[in-house]
Amino acid sequence: MTDTPLIRIRNLSFGYSDRLVLEKINLDIYPKDFILLIGPNGGGKTTLVKLILGIIQPREGSAQYEPDLATRLGYVPQFSNFNKNFPVSVYDFVLMGRCHGHNYLRRYRKEDRIATDQILKRMDLYDLHRKGMNHLSGGQVQRALIARALVSDPLVLFLDEPTTSIDATSQINLLEFLESINREMAILVITHDPTPFASTYKHIACLNRELYYHSQGELDHHTLEKVYGCPVELLGHGIPHTMLHRH
């Protein structure tokens, strides 16, 4: 890991009207980092990622990165929020990942189609590239969502609850894939269940309006109880930070 972060988040605050959702968030994301972002529903996890991506604007503070990094941020939304009935082929869906705010009106170039072919093969989706998204299984849709995020060759990949709504085999394949691409890019995963990532992540960020940041192995139940606002048990069994709520 280098000493220079890819993204610097400084005193970031966001709210709706008089309700503060995030308060003075500070976070650095380094090359090849692997961060888990955990916290209760409504704690601001997805909001924080949207602020980093520039989808929404902060009330105070900033998310700073080099201008050319803006086109190299990949985002995989929650599977449950994706409309599988959207009438598009797997190929065209992934190809859309080559569009950015500054180039969405231009025609696709040869290099865009080459990159799409390559990522479809890497994600084991090429044989399905003519199929409609509505004909894919849950695990295949998740891979297509990731392929669309990766086709732009990101330096940082954000995933929102990537292991939900897919079967156990797809989860294992996904986790192995994320571990392999972490050698190429930084990864931030929003999750309610950090257990599957226990052997992979490098840092864990607990968020409930305020953010608490820990390296692997440093998290304690006092921080979790403060974040979740309820008693939390940590169970080891050889896997750090497996969490069970008492209610």
C-alpha positions in Angstrom: 0.0 0.0 0.0 1.4 3.4 -0.9 1.4 6.4 1.4 -0.8 8.4 -0.9 -4.6 7.8 -0.7 -6.7 7.6 -3.9 -9.6 9.2 -2.1 -9.4 11.7 0.8 -12.7 12.3 2.6 -12.5 15.3 4.9 -15.1 16.5 7.4 -17.9 15.3 5.2 -21.4 16.1 6.4 -24.8 15.5 4.7 -28.4 15.9 5.7 -32.0 16.4 4.6 -33.6 19.6 5.9 -32.8 19.7 9.6 -31.9 15.9 9.8 -28.2 15.2 9.8 -27.4 11.8 8.1 -23.6 12.1 8.2 -21.5 14.2 10.5 -17.8 15.1 9.9 -16.7 11.9 8.2 -13.0 11.4 7.6 -11.7 8.5 5.6 -8.8 7.7 3.3 -9.0 5.0 0.7 -5.6 3.7 -0.5 -4.6 1.6 -3.6 -5.5 -2.1 -3.1 -7.3 -1.4 0.1 -10.3 -3.6 1.1 -12.7 -1.8 3.4 -15.9 -3.2 4.8 -18.5 -0.5 5.6 -21.0 -1.7 8.2 -23.7 -0.1 10.3 -27.5 -0.2 10.9 -30.1 0.6 8.4 -30.4 4.4 7.9 -26.9 4.9 9.3 -25.7 6.6 6.0 -23.7 3.8 4.3 -25.2 4.2 0.8 -25.4 7.9 1.2 -21.6 8.1 1.9 -20.8 6.1 -1.2 -23.1 8.4 -3.3 -21.3 11.4 -1.9 -17.9 9.9 -2.9 -19.2 9.1 -6.4 -20.6 12.7 -6.8 -24.2 11.5 -7.2 -25.2 13.8 -4.4 -23.4 16.9 -2.9 -22.3 17.3 0.7 -23.6 19.9 3.1 -20.0 20.4 4.3 -16.6 18.9 3.7 -15.4 17.1 0.6 -14.3 13.9 -1.1 -11.1 14.7 -2.9 -9.4 12.8 -5.6 -7.5 13.4 -8.9 -9.8 14.6 -11.7 -9.0 11.6 -13.9 -10.0 9.3 -11.1 -13.6 10.3 -11.5 -14.0 8.1 -14.6 -12.3 5.2 -12.8 -14.7 4.7 -9.9 -16.8 1.5 -10.3 -20.2 1.2 -8.5 -22.3 -2.0 -8.1 -25.7 -1.1 -6.7 -27.8 -3.5 -4.5 -29.1 -6.4 -6.5 -32.5 -6.0 -5.1 -32.8 -2.5 -6.6 -32.1 -3.7 -10.1 -35.1 -4.2 -12.5 -34.4 -7.5 -14.2 -37.2 -6.7 -16.7 -35.3 -3.8 -18.2 -35.3 -4.7 -22.0 -31.5 -4.9 -22.7 -29.1 -7.7 -23.6 -26.2 -8.7 -21.3 -23.8 -7.3 -23.8 -25.4 -3.8 -24.1 -25.9 -3.7 -20.3 -22.2 -4.2 -19.7 -21.2 -1.9 -22.6 -23.1 1.0 -20.8 -20.4 0.9 -18.2 -18.1 2.6 -20.8 -20.3 5.7 -20.7 -19.5 8.6 -18.3 -20.9 12.0 -17.7 -18.5 13.6 -20.2 -19.0 11.1 -23.0 -22.5 9.8 -22.9 -23.5 11.4 -26.2 -20.7 9.9 -28.3 -20.8 6.6 -30.2 -19.2 3.6 -28.7 -15.6 3.1 -30.0 -13.8 -0.1 -31.0 -11.9 -0.1 -27.7 -15.2 0.1 -25.8 -16.4 -3.1 -27.5 -13.0 -4.8 -27.0 -13.1 -4.0 -23.3 -16.7 -5.3 -23.1 -15.8 -8.6 -24.7 -12.8 -9.0 -22.4 -14.8 -8.4 -19.2 -17.6 -10.7 -20.3 -15.1 -13.5 -20.8 -13.4 -12.8 -17.5 -16.8 -12.8 -15.7 -17.8 -16.0 -17.5 -20.7 -14.2 -19.2 -19.6 -14.2 -22.8 -21.8 -17.2 -23.8 -24.8 -15.3 -22.4 -24.0 -12.0 -24.0 -27.0 -12.1 -26.4 -29.5 -13.0 -23.7 -31.8 -10.5 -22.1 -31.0 -9.6 -18.5 -34.4 -10.9 -17.5 -33.3 -14.4 -18.5 -30.4 -14.5 -16.0 -30.2 -16.2 -12.6 -29.5 -14.1 -9.5 -25.8 -15.0 -9.5 -25.5 -14.1 -13.2 -27.2 -10.8 -12.7 -24.8 -10.0 -9.9 -21.9 -10.9 -12.2 -23.3 -8.6 -14.9 -23.6 -5.7 -12.5 -20.0 -6.2 -11.5 -18.9 -6.5 -15.1 -20.6 -3.2 -16.0 -18.6 -1.6 -13.1 -15.3 -3.2 -14.1 -15.5 -2.5 -17.8 -14.2 1.1 -17.3 -11.1 -0.3 -15.6 -11.7 1.3 -12.1 -9.1 2.0 -9.5 -11.7 1.9 -6.7 -14.7 -0.5 -6.8 -17.8 0.2 -4.5 -20.3 -2.7 -3.9 -23.6 -2.3 -2.0 -24.6 -5.5 -0.3 -23.2 -7.8 -3.0 -23.8 -11.1 -1.3 -27.5 -10.7 -0.7 -30.1 -12.3 -3.0 -27.6 -14.8 -4.4 -27.1 -18.5 -3.6 -24.3 -19.9 -1.5 -22.3 -21.1 -4.5 -22.5 -17.7 -6.2 -21.4 -16.0 -2.9 -18.3 -18.2 -2.8 -17.5 -17.4 -6.4 -18.0 -13.7 -5.9 -15.8 -13.6 -2.8 -13.0 -15.5 -4.6 -13.3 -13.1 -7.5 -13.2 -10.0 -5.3 -10.1 -11.3 -3.6 -8.4 -11.8 -7.0 -9.2 -8.3 -8.3 -8.2 -6.7 -5.0 -4.6 -7.1 -6.4 -5.6 -4.5 -9.0 -7.9 -2.1 -7.3 -9.2 -0.8 -4.0 -12.5 -2.3 -2.9 -15.2 -0.9 -0.5 -18.1 -3.2 0.4 -21.3 -2.1 2.1 -22.5 -5.1 4.1 -24.7 -6.1 7.0 -22.8 -9.4 7.3 -19.0 -9.1 7.4 -18.6 -12.8 8.1 -18.0 -13.9 4.5 -15.3 -11.3 4.1 -13.5 -12.1 7.3 -10.3 -13.4 5.7 -10.2 -10.8 2.9 -10.8 -7.3 4.3 -8.1 -5.0 5.5 -10.1 -2.4 7.3 -13.6 -2.1 8.7 -15.5 1.2 9.0 -18.5 1.3 11.3 -21.0 4.0 10.3 -24.0 5.4 12.1 -23.9 9.2 11.3 -20.4 9.2 12.7 -17.6 6.9 11.4 -15.3 4.6 13.4 -12.4 3.1 11.5 -10.4 0.0 12.4 -7.7 -2.2 11.0 -8.4 -5.9 10.8 -8.4 -7.4 14.3 -8.9 -4.1 16.2 -12.7 -4.0 16.3 -14.4 -4.4 19.8 -17.9 -4.8 21.0 -17.9 -1.4 22.6 -17.6 0.3 19.3 -20.3 -1.9 17.7 -22.7 -1.2 20.5 -22.2 2.5 20.1 -22.8 2.2 16.3 -25.7 -0.1 16.4 -27.3 1.3 19.6 -27.9 -2.2 21.0 -25.9 -5.1 22.5 -23.8 -7.0 20.0 -21.9 -10.2 20.5 -18.6 -11.0 18.7 -18.1 -14.7 18.0 -14.6 -15.9 17.0 -14.5 -19.6 16.0 -11.4 -18.8 13.9 -13.2 -16.0 11.9 -12.7 -12.5 13.3 -15.7 -10.2 13.8 -18.6 -12.5 13.2 -21.5 -10.5 14.6 -24.8 -11.6 16.0 -27.5 -9.2 17.3 -29.3 -10.2 20.5 -32.6 -9.0 19.1 
